[in-house]
């Protein structure tokens, strides 16, 4: 099965337009760090430009209002969009809305499509996903939130946290256990919950390393939520009861590719700053560009970014050709490797800038804080390493006789038998 690295003229022109848009409009808007109402006003005409180019919500198929570009083209697009923190919002691909749109597109009933999917696709509402719990971060089989049938509907009780955008979301997709006696991966159900439903309490925007003093209801805030006797109609269930775990995995597969390509865009931006710094910073008799350590940082960063980029594009291509399930090993590899590359490249750029890099006068310090979270969200690196290793090990079995396959004395005896006639002729 061949893999063509080339892109057609239409895609190249599209990527060039995105590159100019991000550098001339998204990056300047990002620097303002506006509260949500002001940001929405400033972003509205830019979003209109993106929609006019047919690039809004490009991760969705054309039957759902997207462009149906496939994961490989989306990866190339997200690499550029990810250079700016606000880029994904301007292109309708910002999490958690992007993943929620995919779930709604695949599983929403006609009524749910009208009430939730259509306005979310238009960008007139925001959403959140409430999955993580204080006692069940990386293991969804430990969820304690409960969804119980009551009459014709459901009642939700539970405690969630790190639900991104929950304090400004209009609705949330909540994962809760609906059948505790079922097999571990068939216990949970996804329900759609309006944020203003009685019993929903957005308790706080959680301070974090990423944002130690979060402003209330700010984009990308992470929230703690409690659900107390939240009454929901039968129509609140998204998809089938008991399929919540599978649906969340379905949501996260392509999303991890998008994350990784955005990380590559961020890493390239950090490398640009590192290289620029090396050309003008003079210290101990020469510029940093002439210091071997800094040269090593630049070369290592460029190589690591290239490796992460190729791994991620290959994973995207695999999803396009064989599907997300068959590409699980590729997705697991890029998740932990891409997060490490992002962190390491930004770290080198901060170091090269010294106190300037440590200060908030450059975007590096904020990029550095956000990069640390990349090794945790969408599953911690350790889980993805374990997953990749298990998938790789499926292709191996113990040697039947207990002797390693590459055991040289054994191989040598077999080779002598294989080439006995030739060896006899040669040495007569």
Order of alpha helices (4+ residues) and beta strands (2+ residues): alpha-alpha-alpha-alpha-alpha-alpha-alpha-beta-beta-beta-beta-beta-beta-beta-beta-alpha-beta-beta-alpha-alpha-alpha-alpha-alpha-alpha-alpha
